[in-house]
Amino acid sequence: MRIHGKAILPALAMAMCAMTAGAKNPIVQTCYTTDPAPMVHDGTLYVYTGHDEDGADFFWMQEWRVYSTTDMVNWTDHGSPLAIEDFAWGDDRAWAPQCVERNGKFYFYVPLHSKLSGTMAIGVAVGDSPTGPFKDAIGKPLVDGSWDYIDPTVFIDDDGQAYLYWGNPEIYYVKLNSDMVSFDGEVCKIEQSEEGFGAPGPKVREKEKKYRDNYTEGPWFYKRGGKYYLVYAAGGVPEHIAYSMSDSPTGPWKYMGEIMPLCDTGSFTNHSGIADYKGKSYFFYHTGKLPGGGGFARSMAVEPFEYNADGTIPTIMPTEEGAPAVGTLNPMKRVEAETMAWSKGVKTESNAKMGVYVSDIHNGDFVMVAKADFGNKKPKKFGASVASALRGGTIEVRMDSEDGELIASLQVPGTGGWEEWRYIKTPVSTDVTGVHDIYFVFKGRKGPKLFNMDYWKFE
């Protein structure tokens, strides 16, 4: 089996095949995705992530990515709308982001290495859409000049005042102006204490003393029921997730305990984000659970949860199952091939003309979409937009499992190029009604790349 273009042990391949029957974590399998930051807008849940490069031996990260869902099981890859190259003053380390909407604009806060200071800085990009494109809003860092300046989190309070928190191992904040790209006054530093975070700040901790906990990095700041929450990676390395609460957006804070304790996640870091969507609460985090994964090859995951009656957050453990569906997918309209609940072996690519599409398709790979609702439509044809420079192959359309009922078989010819697209149809051999998981199983010569796939639909 291949994931991310690399050979992996057969035992891992077998484990991944076993997981596909019902597992939903990690959310994305086509590349490594880190530091998930959810945002709900106009009925869709978006998640903004970092991207660990294949084979990295440090946090060598070059871009940020965006994914979206309307049902919590099928995720659409929107590619990379922002990268280091979009900031003339930045040159490395595209680390944990967050995006927020205000007055029809989308503000994307990111840390990266600054050419100006030689340390880390936080920039802000702006776009007209939650999926971009984004551009540097001010042509310079919003804050600059310290290795502490990473992992921004942003929140707009009920009175319109916006706050930006960040930092490792210190915690900083500013009150943003209404333009979301500037602030007045100085950068403020939170004075950590045992009461507030389980331990005092790193410079005054006693080496021999055992503290309840300590803030490390990756803050996530939000408000619920009149209370303010600061959720963060804690405990040093390896990290768990803990949180503090306050009656004020700037503290004083009270340490509340662990949310996700140390677990066998396959990653020595963790980074969380929390969002409510369609009446349910979700906890996003990352693991090293994809084949080839680890501390520098992380992948985002999600767990549903319910707040305790007093507003506190329960203990949340990582699972393979992830979140259940809160909706269905309509297979009778155009569906982008990069929308998937699970996949094996494939990657995604993009270009300015076509956007994102599925690539790196080889014999035995597949893409699965979950909870596709045919109703009583009984489709007669299946079609897909495909491209192949040479040999082509076959798309087997199967119901409910990788070797499930075969309802259509689409022969993909050579089209003259990897981005020379043709829409091809084939008959559906069985009356299909109701809700099913659909597996697109790719067949062809063993070894070489077969074709690319842009979108599909039943007719």
C-alpha positions as CSV (number, residue, x, y, z in Angstrom):
1,M,0.0,0.0,0.0
2,R,1.2,3.6,-0.7
3,I,0.3,6.6,1.3
4,H,1.9,10.0,0.6
5,G,4.0,8.4,-2.2
6,K,5.9,6.1,0.2
7,A,6.0,2.4,0.8
8,I,4.8,1.3,4.2
9,L,4.8,-2.0,6.0
10,P,2.1,-4.5,5.0
11,A,0.9,-4.7,8.6
12,L,0.1,-1.0,8.5
13,A,-1.7,-1.4,5.2
14,M,-3.8,-4.1,6.7
15,A,-4.6,-2.0,9.7
16,M,-5.7,0.9,7.5
17,C,-8.0,-1.3,5.4
18,A,-9.6,-2.6,8.6
19,M,-10.2,1.0,9.7
20,T,-12.0,2.1,6.6
21,A,-15.2,0.1,7.5
22,G,-16.4,2.7,9.9
23,A,-13.6,5.0,11.0
24,K,-13.5,8.7,10.3
25,N,-10.3,9.7,12.0
26,P,-8.0,11.2,10.8
27,I,-10.3,13.4,8.8
28,V,-7.9,13.8,5.9
29,Q,-5.8,11.0,4.4
30,T,-4.4,12.6,1.3
31,C,-1.8,14.7,3.1
32,Y,-0.7,15.5,6.7
33,T,-2.8,18.2,8.3
34,T,-2.0,19.9,11.6
35,D,-3.3,22.4,14.2
36,P,-7.0,22.4,13.2
37,A,-8.9,25.6,13.6
38,P,-12.6,25.3,13.0
39,M,-14.9,28.1,11.8
40,V,-18.6,27.9,11.0
41,H,-20.0,30.2,8.3
42,D,-23.2,30.2,6.4
43,G,-24.2,26.6,7.3
44,T,-20.8,25.1,6.5
45,L,-18.0,24.1,8.9
46,Y,-14.5,25.0,7.7
47,V,-11.2,23.9,9.2
48,Y,-8.0,25.7,8.7
49,T,-4.8,23.7,9.1
50,G,-1.1,23.6,8.7
51,H,0.6,21.0,6.5
52,D,3.4,18.8,7.5
53,E,5.5,17.9,4.5
54,D,6.2,14.2,3.7
55,G,9.5,13.0,5.2
56,A,10.0,16.1,7.5
57,D,12.4,15.8,10.4
58,F,11.2,19.1,12.0
59,F,8.2,21.4,11.7
60,W,9.2,22.3,8.1
61,M,5.8,23.7,7.0
62,Q,5.2,25.8,3.9
63,E,1.5,26.5,3.5
64,W,-1.9,26.5,5.2
65,R,-4.9,24.5,3.9
66,V,-8.7,24.6,4.2
67,Y,-11.3,21.8,4.4
68,S,-15.1,22.0,4.8
69,T,-18.0,19.8,5.6
70,T,-21.8,20.1,5.9
71,D,-22.3,16.6,7.4
72,M,-19.2,16.0,9.6
73,V,-18.2,12.9,7.6
74,N,-17.5,14.0,4.0
75,W,-14.7,16.6,3.8
76,T,-14.0,18.8,0.8
77,D,-10.3,19.8,0.2
78,H,-10.1,23.4,-0.9
79,G,-6.3,23.3,-1.3
80,S,-3.9,25.9,-0.1
81,P,-5.2,29.5,-0.3
82,L,-2.3,30.9,1.7
83,A,1.5,30.1,1.8
84,I,4.7,31.6,3.1
85,E,5.2,33.2,-0.3
86,D,2.2,35.4,0.2
87,F,4.1,37.3,3.0
88,A,7.1,39.2,1.6
89,W,8.6,39.5,5.1
90,G,8.3,35.8,5.9
91,D,10.6,32.9,4.9
92,D,9.8,29.7,6.9
93,R,7.6,27.8,9.4
94,A,3.9,28.2,8.4
95,W,2.6,27.1,11.8
96,A,-0.8,27.0,13.5
97,P,-3.4,29.4,12.0
98,Q,-6.9,30.6,12.8
99,C,-9.5,32.4,10.6
100,V,-12.5,34.5,11.6
101,E,-15.2,36.5,9.7
102,R,-16.1,40.1,10.3
103,N,-18.3,42.3,8.2
104,G,-18.1,40.0,5.2
105,K,-14.3,39.8,5.2
106,F,-12.2,36.8,6.4
107,Y,-9.2,37.4,8.5
108,F,-6.5,34.7,8.5
109,Y,-4.0,34.9,11.4
110,V,-0.8,32.9,11.0
111,P,2.7,32.6,12.6
112,L,5.8,32.4,10.5
113,H,9.5,33.1,10.6
114,S,10.2,36.8,10.0
115,K,13.0,38.0,7.8
116,L,12.8,41.3,9.7
117,S,13.6,40.1,13.2
118,G,15.0,36.7,12.6
119,T,12.5,35.3,15.0
120,M,8.8,34.3,14.9
121,A,6.0,36.8,14.0
122,I,2.3,36.8,13.5
123,G,0.8,38.0,10.2
124,V,-2.7,38.6,9.1
125,A,-4.2,37.9,5.6
126,V,-7.6,38.9,4.3
127,G,-10.0,37.4,1.8
128,D,-13.6,37.8,0.5
129,S,-14.4,34.1,0.9
130,P,-13.7,31.5,3.6
131,T,-11.7,29.6,1.1
132,G,-9.7,32.6,-0.2
133,P,-7.8,33.6,-2.0
134,F,-6.1,35.5,0.8
135,K,-3.5,38.3,0.7
136,D,-1.3,39.9,3.3
137,A,-3.5,42.6,4.8
138,I,-0.8,45.1,6.0
139,G,2.4,44.1,4.2
140,K,4.3,43.6,7.5
141,P,3.9,41.5,10.7
142,L,1.1,42.3,13.1
143,V,3.5,41.5,15.9
144,D,7.1,40.6,15.6
145,G,10.3,40.0,17.5
146,S,10.1,36.9,19.7
147,W,10.4,33.1,19.4
148,D,7.3,33.1,21.7
149,Y,5.2,34.6,18.9
150,I,3.4,31.5,17.5
151,D,-0.1,29.9,17.5
152,P,-2.5,32.9,17.3
153,T,-6.2,32.5,18.3
154,V,-8.8,35.2,17.7
155,F,-12.2,35.9,19.1
156,I,-14.7,38.7,18.7
157,D,-16.7,39.4,21.8
158,D,-20.4,40.3,22.0
159,D,-19.6,44.0,22.3
160,G,-17.6,43.9,19.1
161,Q,-14.1,44.0,20.8
162,A,-11.8,41.5,19.1
163,Y,-8.9,39.7,21.0
164,L,-5.9,38.0,19.7
165,Y,-4.0,35.6,22.0
166,W,-0.8,33.6,21.2
167,G,2.4,32.3,22.6
168,N,4.8,29.6,23.7
169,P,5.7,29.3,26.5
170,E,4.4,32.7,27.6
171,I,0.8,33.9,26.8
172,Y,0.3,37.2,25.1
173,Y,-2.7,39.1,23.9
174,V,-3.8,42.4,22.3
175,K,-7.2,44.1,21.8
176,L,-7.6,44.3,18.0
177,N,-9.1,47.4,16.5
178,S,-12.3,47.1,14.5
179,D,-10.3,46.8,11.3
180,M,-8.9,43.5,12.6
181,V,-5.5,44.2,11.3
182,S,-4.1,46.7,13.9
183,F,-4.2,47.4,17.6
184,D,-3.5,50.3,19.9
185,G,-1.2,50.1,22.9
186,E,1.3,47.5,23.9
187,V,1.4,43.7,23.7
188,C,0.1,42.4,27.1
189,K,1.5,39.3,28.8
190,I,-0.6,37.1,31.0
191,E,1.0,36.4,34.4
192,Q,0.7,32.7,34.8
193,S,0.0,31.2,38.2
194,E,-0.8,27.9,39.8
195,E,-4.4,29.1,40.3
196,G,-4.7,30.2,36.7
197,F,-2.8,27.5,34.7
198,G,-1.5,24.9,37.2
199,A,1.9,26.5,37.4
200,P,3.6,29.9,37.4
201,G,5.3,31.2,34.3
202,P,8.3,29.3,33.0
203,K,10.9,31.8,34.3
204,V,9.8,31.5,38.0
205,R,8.9,27.8,38.2
206,E,10.8,25.8,40.8
207,K,12.8,23.0,39.2
208,E,12.1,20.5,41.9
209,K,8.5,21.3,42.5
210,K,5.7,19.1,41.1
211,Y,3.0,21.4,39.7
212,R,-0.6,20.3,38.7
213,D,0.0,21.4,35.1
214,N,1.6,24.1,33.0
215,Y,0.6,26.0,29.9
216,T,2.8,25.2,26.9
217,E,1.4,26.5,23.6
218,G,-1.5,26.5,21.1
219,P,-4.2,28.6,22.8
220,W,-7.8,28.4,21.6
221,F,-9.9,31.3,23.0
222,Y,-13.7,31.5,22.9
223,K,-16.8,32.4,25.0
224,R,-19.8,30.3,26.0
225,G,-22.6,31.1,28.4
226,G,-21.0,34.2,29.6
227,K,-17.8,32.4,30.5
228,Y,-14.4,32.7,28.7
229,Y,-12.4,29.6,27.8
230,L,-8.7,29.3,27.1
231,V,-7.9,25.8,25.8
232,Y,-4.2,24.9,25.2
233,A,-1.5,22.3,24.9
234,A,0.0,21.7,28.3
235,G,2.5,19.7,30.3
236,G,5.6,20.3,28.0
237,V,6.5,17.5,25.7
238,P,4.7,15.2,25.2
239,E,1.6,17.5,25.3
240,H,-1.9,16.9,26.6
241,I,-4.8,19.4,26.3
242,A,-6.0,21.4,29.3
243,Y,-8.0,24.6,29.8
244,S,-8.7,27.6,32.0
245,M,-11.8,29.7,32.5
246,S,-12.5,33.3,33.3
247,D,-15.4,35.8,33.8
248,S,-13.4,38.3,31.7
249,P,-11.7,38.1,28.3
250,T,-8.4,39.1,29.9
251,G,-8.6,37.1,33.1
252,P,-7.9,36.4,35.9
253,W,-7.9,32.8,34.8
254,K,-8.8,29.6,36.8
255,Y,-7.2,26.3,35.8
256,M,-9.9,23.7,35.2
257,G,-8.0,20.5,34.4
258,E,-7.3,18.3,31.5
259,I,-9.5,17.8,28.5
260,M,-7.5,15.2,26.4
261,P,-5.0,13.5,28.6
262,L,-1.8,11.9,27.3
263,C,-2.8,9.1,25.0
264,D,-1.3,6.9,22.3
265,T,-1.9,9.4,19.6
266,G,1.4,8.9,17.8
267,S,2.3,12.5,18.1
268,F,4.3,14.3,20.9
269,T,2.4,17.5,20.2
270,N,-1.3,18.3,20.3
271,H,-3.3,21.3,19.2
272,S,-7.0,21.8,19.6
273,G,-10.0,23.9,18.4
274,I,-13.6,23.8,19.5
275,A,-16.7,24.7,17.5
276,D,-20.5,24.2,17.7
277,Y,-22.2,23.0,14.5
278,K,-25.8,22.0,13.8
279,G,-26.6,21.9,17.5
280,K,-23.6,19.7,18.5
281,S,-20.1,20.5,20.0
282,Y,-16.9,19.3,18.4
283,F,-13.3,19.0,19.7
284,F,-10.6,19.1,16.9
285,Y,-7.1,17.9,17.6
286,H,-4.2,16.2,15.7
287,T,-2.5,12.8,15.9
288,G,0.2,10.9,14.1
289,K,-2.2,8.1,13.2
290,L,-1.8,8.0,9.4
291,P,0.7,5.5,8.0
292,G,4.1,7.2,8.0
293,G,2.7,9.6,10.6
294,G,4.4,10.9,13.8
295,G,5.6,14.0,15.6
296,F,6.4,15.8,12.4
297,A,3.7,14.1,10.3
298,R,0.4,14.9,12.0
299,S,-3.2,14.6,11.0
300,M,-6.3,16.3,12.3
301,A,-9.1,14.4,13.9
302,V,-12.4,15.3,15.6
303,E,-14.6,14.1,18.5
304,P,-18.2,15.1,19.4
305,F,-18.8,16.0,23.0
306,E,-21.3,17.5,25.4
307,Y,-20.5,20.2,28.0
308,N,-21.2,19.3,31.6
309,A,-24.2,21.0,33.2
310,D,-22.0,23.6,34.8
311,G,-20.4,24.5,31.5
312,T,-17.1,22.7,32.1
313,I,-15.6,20.4,29.5
314,P,-15.5,16.7,30.0
315,T,-12.6,14.4,29.4
316,I,-12.4,13.6,25.7
317,M,-10.5,10.6,24.4
318,P,-9.2,10.1,20.9
319,T,-11.2,7.5,18.8
320,E,-11.0,6.0,15.4
321,E,-14.7,6.5,14.9
322,G,-14.7,10.3,15.2
323,A,-17.9,12.2,14.6
324,P,-21.2,10.6,13.3
325,A,-23.0,12.1,10.3
326,V,-25.3,15.1,10.8
327,G,-26.5,15.1,7.2
328,T,-26.3,13.2,3.8
329,L,-24.6,13.8,0.5
330,N,-26.6,14.2,-2.7
331,P,-25.0,11.9,-5.4
332,M,-27.3,13.1,-8.1
333,K,-25.5,16.4,-8.5
334,R,-21.9,17.2,-9.3
335,V,-19.6,16.2,-6.4
336,E,-16.0,17.2,-6.4
337,A,-13.7,14.1,-6.3
338,E,-11.8,15.8,-3.5
339,T,-14.8,15.4,-1.3
340,M,-14.4,12.2,0.7
341,A,-15.0,10.5,4.0
342,W,-12.0,8.1,3.5
343,S,-9.4,7.3,0.9
344,K,-6.5,5.0,0.3
345,G,-3.3,5.8,-1.6
346,V,-4.5,9.0,-3.4
347,K,-3.3,12.6,-3.1
348,T,-4.8,15.9,-4.2
349,E,-3.4,18.6,-6.5
350,S,-4.6,21.9,-7.8
351,N,-4.1,24.5,-10.5
352,A,-5.6,27.9,-11.3
353,K,-8.0,26.6,-14.0
354,M,-9.4,23.4,-12.4
355,G,-9.0,24.0,-8.7
356,V,-8.4,20.9,-6.6
357,Y,-8.6,17.4,-8.0
358,V,-7.7,13.8,-7.0
359,S,-4.3,12.6,-8.3
360,D,-1.7,9.9,-7.7
361,I,-4.3,7.2,-8.5
362,H,-2.8,3.7,-8.7
363,N,-4.2,0.2,-8.9
364,G,-6.1,-0.7,-5.7
365,D,-6.5,2.8,-4.4
366,F,-10.0,4.1,-3.6
367,V,-12.0,7.1,-2.5
368,M,-15.1,6.7,-0.3
369,V,-18.0,9.1,0.3
370,A,-20.3,8.4,3.2
371,K,-24.1,8.6,3.6
372,A,-24.9,9.3,-0.1
373,D,-28.7,9.5,-0.3
374,F,-30.2,8.3,-3.6
375,G,-33.8,8.5,-2.3
376,N,-35.9,6.8,-4.9
377,K,-34.0,8.2,-7.9
378,K,-32.6,4.9,-9.3
379,P,-29.9,6.5,-11.4
380,K,-29.2,5.2,-14.9
381,K,-25.7,6.6,-15.6
382,F,-22.6,7.4,-13.7
383,G,-20.1,10.0,-15.1
384,A,-16.8,11.4,-14.1
385,S,-14.4,14.1,-15.3
386,V,-11.0,12.4,-15.7
387,A,-7.6,12.9,-17.3
388,S,-4.8,10.5,-18.2
389,A,-1.5,11.1,-20.1
390,L,-1.1,7.5,-21.1
391,R,-2.8,4.3,-20.0
392,G,-6.0,5.2,-18.2
393,G,-7.7,2.5,-16.1
394,T,-11.1,1.8,-14.5
395,I,-13.3,3.3,-11.8
396,E,-15.3,0.6,-10.2
397,V,-18.3,2.0,-8.3
398,R,-19.2,-0.2,-5.4
399,M,-21.8,0.1,-2.6
400,D,-21.0,0.1,1.1
401,S,-17.5,-1.5,1.1
402,E,-14.4,-1.7,-1.0
403,D,-15.5,-5.1,-2.3
404,G,-19.2,-4.4,-2.2
405,E,-21.8,-4.6,-4.9
406,L,-20.5,-3.4,-8.2
407,I,-23.1,-1.0,-9.8
408,A,-21.0,0.7,-12.5
409,S,-17.6,0.3,-14.2
410,L,-16.2,3.4,-15.9
411,Q,-13.4,2.8,-18.4
412,V,-11.0,5.7,-18.4
413,P,-8.9,6.1,-21.6
414,G,-5.8,8.1,-22.2
415,T,-6.9,11.7,-22.7
416,G,-3.7,13.1,-24.0
417,G,-2.4,14.6,-20.7
418,W,-2.7,14.6,-16.9
419,E,-4.7,17.8,-17.1
420,E,-6.5,17.1,-20.4
421,W,-10.0,16.5,-19.0
422,R,-12.9,14.5,-20.5
423,Y,-16.3,13.8,-19.0
424,I,-17.2,10.1,-19.5
425,K,-20.4,8.2,-18.7
426,T,-21.3,4.6,-18.2
427,P,-24.5,2.8,-17.4
428,V,-25.5,1.9,-13.8
429,S,-26.3,-1.8,-13.8
430,T,-28.5,-2.0,-10.6
431,D,-31.4,0.0,-9.3
432,V,-29.9,2.0,-6.4
433,T,-32.1,3.7,-3.8
434,G,-31.7,4.8,-0.2
435,V,-28.6,5.8,1.7
436,H,-25.2,4.2,0.9
437,D,-21.5,4.6,1.3
438,I,-20.0,4.8,-2.2
439,Y,-16.5,3.4,-2.9
440,F,-14.7,4.5,-6.1
441,V,-12.2,1.7,-6.5
442,F,-9.4,2.3,-9.0
443,K,-8.1,-0.5,-11.2
444,G,-5.4,-0.7,-13.9
445,R,-1.9,-1.8,-14.5
446,K,0.0,-2.4,-11.3
447,G,2.7,0.1,-10.5
448,P,2.2,3.3,-12.7
449,K,0.0,6.3,-12.1
450,L,-3.3,5.7,-13.9
451,F,-5.4,8.9,-14.1
452,N,-6.7,12.0,-12.3
453,M,-10.3,12.6,-11.3
454,D,-11.9,16.0,-10.9
455,Y,-15.6,15.4,-10.2
456,W,-18.4,12.8,-10.6
457,K,-22.2,12.5,-10.5
458,F,-25.0,10.1,-11.1
459,E,-27.7,10.9,-13.7
